[in-house]
């Protein structure tokens, strides 16, 4: 029988963006027990989204402040809580994406790969029809492949994967945790595994990282191009200052993309500010582009390709694959795509406001 402390943690995670929905089978409680000790679960379930000291957080429980500090430092290294230093004071806050972090950095949180945990996570995603997906604002955003955007368009930095890589001073690559997880659960695909690109403004940031392999700028660009050529969708954090990771996602393993493709949760990921468009004079209706669209946005009803703008996520994979250059990306009309939140704090505030969740 699962301890009640995990039920309390489950309810707490479901009360913050983007949620951690329960299931009839209670598989989410088994999953949490894999990731958290009872002490960790009790402490994190008492935390707030606002920053507090370890002593203040410990006061919500019967835990000693020294013990709480050690547990919070460990949770921070796993990415489960946020940290802030003000002078000599070290503060902690519940990460609004804790539920997502559990799925995203399996090895970082667990310290190992675990086939049973992977199977539990896949089951939870299936039972909840996508898991903890933030419908609006989405937690992640599609960024198009560079070669699909005509040069006439002005591109914002957060819209261009290569710009994110060009702006960094350190680069790294890690195995896609989504594909790792589904392979552990015997449901994997054949897309490239080493495809998650990490960036940092600091030199040598990944030299001693156990999960991220340090690479050169040139290799990061090569992996980005190979991922697009392989049919993977570029995504990053849906933030104006963009996140440090460019994921290269497949809809068969990525909960975010499968939320759209399999569970029809069309706002699970923010589309790019572009959509595919067809040059009728160049298109011969071959239909090769259809197999490159993961979202069912293309059809060839009368010998010419037609784009459904509502289904198109603006990834550009179809345009990059078209040998006749009949497809390209066109910027959507002004106002159709909302600007991403400026940073994680703004994203959290906006999402919490829409769900009626207090930030304190």
C-alpha positions as CSV (number, residue, x, y, z in Angstrom):
1,X,0.0,0.0,0.0
2,X,1.4,3.4,-1.0
3,X,2.1,5.7,2.0
4,X,-0.3,8.7,2.4
5,X,2.6,11.0,2.1
6,X,2.8,10.3,-1.6
7,X,-0.9,11.1,-2.0
8,X,-0.3,14.5,-0.3
9,X,2.7,15.1,-2.7
10,X,0.6,14.1,-5.7
11,X,-2.2,16.5,-4.7
12,X,0.4,19.3,-4.2
13,X,2.0,18.7,-7.6
14,X,-1.4,18.7,-9.2
15,X,-2.2,22.1,-7.6
16,X,0.7,23.9,-9.4
17,X,1.4,24.4,-13.1
18,X,1.2,22.4,-15.2
19,X,-0.5,19.8,-12.9
20,X,0.1,16.1,-12.0
21,X,-3.2,14.4,-12.7
22,X,-4.3,11.4,-10.7
23,X,-5.5,8.1,-12.2
24,X,-7.9,5.4,-11.2
25,X,-5.1,2.9,-10.9
26,X,-3.0,5.3,-8.7
27,X,0.0,4.6,-10.9
28,X,1.2,8.1,-10.2
29,X,1.7,7.2,-6.5
30,X,3.9,4.3,-7.5
31,X,5.8,6.6,-9.7
32,X,6.4,9.2,-7.0
33,X,7.6,6.5,-4.6
34,X,10.2,5.7,-7.2
35,X,11.5,9.3,-7.2
36,X,11.1,10.5,-3.6
37,X,11.9,9.1,-0.2
38,X,9.2,9.7,2.4
39,X,11.2,12.6,3.9
40,X,11.6,14.2,0.5
41,X,7.9,13.8,-0.3
42,X,6.8,15.2,3.0
43,X,9.1,18.2,2.6
44,X,8.4,19.0,-1.0
45,X,4.6,18.7,-0.5
46,X,4.8,21.4,2.1
47,X,6.7,23.9,-0.2
48,X,5.3,27.0,-1.9
49,X,6.0,28.5,-5.2
50,X,7.3,31.6,-3.4
51,X,10.9,31.5,-2.1
52,X,11.5,30.6,1.5
53,X,14.5,29.7,3.7
54,X,15.0,26.1,4.7
55,X,14.0,27.0,8.3
56,X,10.7,28.5,7.0
57,X,10.0,25.5,4.9
58,X,10.9,23.1,7.8
59,X,8.4,25.0,10.0
60,X,5.6,23.7,7.8
61,X,6.6,20.3,8.9
62,X,8.0,18.6,12.0
63,X,11.5,18.4,10.3
64,X,14.6,20.1,11.7
65,X,15.9,23.0,9.6
66,X,19.3,21.3,9.1
67,X,17.7,18.2,7.7
68,X,15.4,20.3,5.5
69,X,18.4,22.2,4.1
70,X,20.3,19.0,3.1
71,X,17.2,17.6,1.4
72,X,16.5,20.9,-0.4
73,X,20.0,21.1,-1.6
74,X,19.8,17.6,-3.0
75,X,16.4,18.3,-4.6
76,X,17.9,21.5,-6.2
77,X,20.7,19.5,-7.8
78,X,18.0,17.2,-9.3
79,X,16.1,20.3,-10.6
80,X,13.0,19.6,-8.5
81,X,13.2,22.9,-6.6
82,X,14.4,26.3,-7.4
83,X,17.1,28.2,-5.5
84,X,17.8,31.9,-4.9
85,X,20.7,33.5,-3.0
86,X,20.0,36.9,-1.3
87,X,23.1,38.1,0.4
88,X,24.0,35.3,2.8
89,X,20.5,33.9,2.8
90,X,19.8,30.8,0.6
91,X,16.2,30.3,-0.3
92,X,14.2,27.6,-2.0
93,X,10.9,27.4,-3.9
94,X,8.9,24.6,-5.5
95,X,9.7,24.3,-9.2
96,X,6.4,24.9,-11.1
97,X,7.5,22.2,-13.5
98,X,8.5,19.5,-10.9
99,X,6.1,17.0,-12.4
100,X,7.6,17.5,-15.8
101,X,11.1,17.4,-14.5
102,X,10.4,13.9,-13.2
103,X,9.7,12.7,-16.7
104,X,12.3,14.8,-18.5
105,X,15.5,14.1,-16.5
106,X,14.8,10.5,-15.3
107,X,18.5,9.7,-14.7
108,X,19.2,13.0,-13.0
109,X,16.4,12.6,-10.5
110,X,16.9,8.8,-9.9
111,X,20.6,8.7,-10.4
112,X,20.1,5.7,-12.6
113,X,18.0,4.2,-15.4
114,X,15.1,2.2,-14.2
115,X,12.9,0.1,-16.5
116,X,10.1,-0.2,-13.9
117,X,10.0,3.6,-13.4
118,X,9.9,4.1,-17.1
119,X,7.0,1.7,-17.5
120,X,5.1,3.4,-14.7
121,X,5.7,6.8,-16.4
122,X,4.5,5.6,-19.8
123,X,1.4,4.1,-18.1
124,X,0.7,7.3,-16.3
125,X,0.9,9.3,-19.5
126,X,-1.5,6.9,-21.3
127,X,-4.0,6.9,-18.5
128,X,-4.1,10.7,-18.2
129,X,-4.0,11.2,-21.9
130,X,-0.8,13.1,-22.0
131,X,0.2,13.5,-18.3
132,X,0.9,17.0,-16.9
133,X,0.7,19.0,-20.1
134,X,0.3,22.8,-19.7
135,X,-2.4,23.6,-22.3
136,X,-1.9,27.4,-22.1
137,X,0.6,28.9,-21.9
138,X,2.4,25.8,-23.2
139,X,5.6,24.8,-21.5
140,X,7.4,24.2,-24.8
141,X,7.4,25.8,-28.2
142,X,8.2,24.5,-31.7
143,X,11.1,26.2,-33.5
144,X,11.3,25.7,-37.2
145,X,14.2,24.2,-39.1
146,X,16.2,27.2,-40.4
147,X,16.3,26.2,-44.1
148,X,12.4,26.2,-44.3
149,X,12.2,30.0,-43.6
150,X,12.7,32.2,-46.7
151,X,15.4,34.9,-46.2
152,X,12.9,37.7,-46.6
153,X,11.5,37.0,-43.1
154,X,13.0,38.7,-40.1
155,X,13.6,36.1,-37.5
156,X,13.4,36.7,-33.7
157,X,16.2,35.1,-31.7
158,X,13.8,32.8,-29.8
159,X,12.4,31.5,-33.1
160,X,15.8,30.2,-34.4
161,X,17.5,27.1,-33.1
162,X,20.8,28.0,-34.7
163,X,20.8,31.4,-33.0
164,X,20.4,29.7,-29.6
165,X,23.4,27.6,-30.4
166,X,25.4,30.5,-31.8
167,X,24.8,32.6,-28.7
168,X,26.2,30.0,-26.3
169,X,29.7,29.5,-25.0
170,X,29.4,25.8,-24.1
171,X,27.5,23.1,-25.8
172,X,26.5,19.6,-24.8
173,X,24.4,16.7,-26.0
174,X,22.5,14.1,-24.0
175,X,20.3,11.1,-24.8
176,X,16.7,11.9,-25.3
177,X,15.0,10.9,-22.0
178,X,11.7,10.4,-23.7
179,X,13.1,7.9,-26.2
180,X,15.3,6.3,-23.5
181,X,12.2,5.9,-21.3
182,X,10.0,4.3,-23.9
183,X,12.8,1.9,-25.0
184,X,13.1,0.9,-21.3
185,X,9.4,0.2,-21.4
186,X,9.8,-1.8,-24.6
187,X,7.9,0.8,-26.7
188,X,10.8,2.6,-28.3
189,X,11.3,3.9,-31.8
190,X,14.2,4.1,-34.2
191,X,14.8,7.9,-34.2
192,X,18.3,9.1,-33.1
193,X,18.8,8.8,-29.3
194,X,21.6,11.3,-28.6
195,X,19.7,14.4,-29.7
196,X,19.0,16.7,-26.7
197,X,21.2,19.8,-27.2
198,X,22.3,21.7,-24.1
199,X,23.7,25.2,-24.1
200,X,25.3,27.5,-21.5
201,X,26.7,31.0,-21.4
202,X,29.7,29.8,-19.4
203,X,32.7,28.1,-20.9
204,X,33.4,24.5,-19.9
205,X,29.9,24.1,-18.4
206,X,29.6,20.4,-19.4
207,X,33.1,19.2,-19.0
208,X,32.4,17.2,-15.8
209,X,28.7,16.6,-16.4
210,X,27.7,12.9,-16.0
211,X,24.7,13.1,-18.2
212,X,25.6,15.7,-20.8
213,X,28.5,15.1,-23.2
214,X,30.5,18.2,-23.9
215,X,30.7,19.0,-27.7
216,X,31.8,21.8,-30.0
217,X,29.7,24.4,-31.5
218,X,30.2,22.8,-34.9
219,X,29.0,19.4,-33.6
220,X,25.9,21.0,-32.0
221,X,25.0,22.4,-35.4
222,X,25.6,19.0,-37.1
223,X,23.4,17.2,-34.6
224,X,20.7,19.9,-35.0
225,X,20.7,19.4,-38.8
226,X,20.8,15.6,-38.5
227,X,17.9,15.7,-36.2
228,X,15.8,17.7,-38.6
229,X,16.8,15.5,-41.5
230,X,15.8,12.5,-39.5
231,X,12.3,13.9,-39.0
232,X,12.6,15.2,-35.4
233,X,10.8,18.4,-34.4
234,X,12.9,21.1,-32.7
235,X,11.3,22.4,-29.5
236,X,12.5,24.6,-26.7
237,X,11.1,26.2,-23.5
238,X,8.2,28.6,-24.3
239,X,10.0,31.6,-22.9
240,X,11.2,34.8,-24.5
241,X,14.7,34.4,-23.1
242,X,14.6,30.8,-24.4
243,X,15.7,27.8,-22.4
244,X,19.1,26.1,-22.3
245,X,17.9,22.9,-24.0
246,X,16.8,22.3,-27.6
247,X,14.9,19.0,-27.7
248,X,14.5,17.1,-30.9
249,X,11.2,15.4,-30.5
250,X,9.2,12.5,-32.0
251,X,5.5,12.1,-31.4
252,X,5.8,8.4,-30.6
253,X,7.9,9.0,-27.4
254,X,7.6,12.7,-26.4
255,X,4.5,13.2,-24.1
256,X,4.1,16.8,-25.4
257,X,3.9,15.9,-29.1
258,X,1.9,12.7,-28.4
259,X,-0.5,14.9,-26.5
260,X,-1.3,16.6,-29.8
261,X,-1.0,13.6,-32.2
262,X,-2.5,10.8,-30.0
263,X,-4.7,12.7,-27.5
264,X,-5.8,15.7,-29.6
265,X,-4.6,18.2,-27.0
266,X,-3.8,20.8,-29.7
267,X,-2.3,23.4,-27.3
268,X,0.0,21.0,-25.5
269,X,2.9,22.7,-27.4
270,X,3.0,26.2,-28.8
271,X,3.3,26.3,-32.6
272,X,6.0,28.5,-34.1
273,X,5.0,31.8,-35.6
274,X,5.1,30.3,-39.0
275,X,2.9,27.9,-41.1
276,X,3.6,25.9,-44.2
277,X,2.6,27.4,-47.5
278,X,2.5,25.8,-51.0
279,X,3.8,27.2,-54.3
280,X,1.2,25.7,-56.7
281,X,3.4,26.3,-59.7
282,X,6.2,24.1,-58.2
283,X,4.1,21.4,-56.6
284,X,3.5,18.3,-58.7
285,X,1.3,16.5,-56.1
286,X,3.8,13.7,-55.4
287,X,2.7,13.5,-51.8
288,X,6.1,12.8,-50.4
289,X,5.7,15.7,-47.9
290,X,2.8,14.0,-46.1
291,X,5.0,11.4,-44.5
292,X,7.2,14.2,-43.1
293,X,4.3,15.9,-41.3
294,X,3.6,14.5,-37.9
295,X,0.5,16.6,-37.3
296,X,-1.7,15.6,-40.2
297,X,-1.6,19.2,-41.6
298,X,-1.0,18.2,-45.3
299,X,-3.1,16.5,-47.9
300,X,-3.1,16.2,-51.7
301,X,-6.8,16.2,-52.7
302,X,-6.6,17.3,-56.4
303,X,-3.0,16.8,-57.4
304,X,-1.6,19.7,-55.4
305,X,-0.6,19.9,-51.7
306,X,-3.0,21.7,-49.3
307,X,-2.1,22.9,-45.9
308,X,-4.5,23.0,-42.9
309,X,-3.2,26.1,-41.0
310,X,-4.9,25.1,-37.8
311,X,-3.1,21.7,-37.7
312,X,0.3,23.0,-38.9
313,X,2.8,23.5,-36.0
314,X,5.3,25.4,-38.2
315,X,8.1,23.0,-37.7
316,X,9.2,23.2,-41.3
317,X,10.0,19.5,-41.8
318,X,7.8,19.3,-44.9
319,X,9.5,22.3,-46.5
320,X,13.0,21.0,-45.7
321,X,12.1,17.6,-47.3
322,X,10.4,18.9,-50.5
323,X,12.8,18.3,-53.4
324,X,10.9,20.7,-55.6
325,X,11.0,23.6,-53.1
326,X,7.2,23.8,-53.4
327,X,6.8,24.2,-49.6
328,X,8.2,27.0,-47.4
329,X,7.2,28.7,-44.2
330,X,5.1,31.8,-44.1
331,X,4.8,34.0,-41.0
332,X,1.3,33.8,-39.5
333,X,-0.8,37.0,-39.4
334,X,0.1,39.5,-36.7
335,X,-1.6,38.7,-33.4
336,X,-2.3,35.1,-34.3
337,X,0.6,33.8,-32.2
338,X,0.9,35.2,-28.7
339,X,4.4,36.3,-27.6
340,X,6.0,33.7,-25.2
341,X,6.2,34.7,-21.5
342,X,9.4,36.6,-20.9
343,X,10.8,34.1,-18.3
344,X,9.8,31.2,-16.0
345,X,8.4,33.6,-13.4
346,X,6.1,35.2,-15.9
347,X,5.1,31.8,-17.3
348,X,4.3,30.6,-13.8
349,X,2.2,33.7,-13.0
350,X,0.3,33.5,-16.2
351,X,-0.5,29.8,-15.9
352,X,-1.3,30.1,-12.3
353,X,-3.7,33.0,-13.0
354,X,-5.5,30.9,-15.6
355,X,-5.9,28.0,-13.2
356,X,-6.7,30.1,-10.2
357,X,-3.7,28.9,-8.4
358,X,-2.2,31.1,-5.6
359,X,1.6,31.7,-6.0
360,X,2.2,32.0,-2.3
